[in-house]
Amino acid sequence: MLCKNPLIQEKVLQEVKTATEANDDISIDEFRFKLTQVALDKMHYLHSALTETLRLYPTVPLDGKSAGK
C-alpha cells in the first residue's frame, strides 16, 4: 500500500526517522539498536498505515466457509 501512496510513504519515513533519531547514512545494525519499544510507541502514523492495510487486505478470510460433507 505504501508504494501506491508516495505522500503517505514519505510521512511514515519521516516519522520513523524522527522516532528513532536516525539519519540517511545509518547502517542496518545501528538502526536495529535504535528501533526500541519506546521508538515504536511513538510511531502512530505507521501503526495507522499498517492497520488500514490489514483492514483492506486481511491476512485471514473473514467469511470462513467449510464443506458440509
Backbone hydrogen bonds, N-H to C=O, Kabsch-Sander energy under -0.5 kcal/mol:
donor,donor_aa,acceptor,acceptor_aa,energy
4,K,1,M,-0.8
5,N,1,M,-0.7
5,N,2,L,-1.0
9,Q,5,N,-2.4
10,E,6,P,-2.2
11,K,7,L,-2.0
12,V,8,I,-2.6
13,L,9,Q,-2.4
14,Q,10,E,-2.5
15,E,11,K,-2.3
16,V,12,V,-2.6
17,K,13,L,-2.5
18,T,14,Q,-2.5
19,A,15,E,-2.9
20,T,16,V,-2.2
21,E,17,K,-0.9
22,A,17,K,-1.6
26,I,23,N,-0.9
31,F,27,S,-2.4
32,R,28,I,-2.2
33,F,29,D,-1.5
34,K,30,E,-1.4
35,L,31,F,-1.4
36,T,34,K,-1.8
40,L,36,T,-2.4
41,D,37,Q,-2.2
42,K,38,V,-0.8
42,K,39,A,-0.8
43,M,40,L,-1.2
44,H,42,K,-1.5
47,H,43,M,-1.8
48,S,44,H,-2.3
49,A,45,Y,-2.4
50,L,46,L,-2.5
51,T,47,H,-2.5
52,E,48,S,-2.5
53,T,49,A,-2.0
54,L,50,L,-2.4
55,R,51,T,-1.8
56,L,52,E,-2.3
57,Y,53,T,-2.7
64,G,62,L,-0.7
65,K,63,D,-0.8
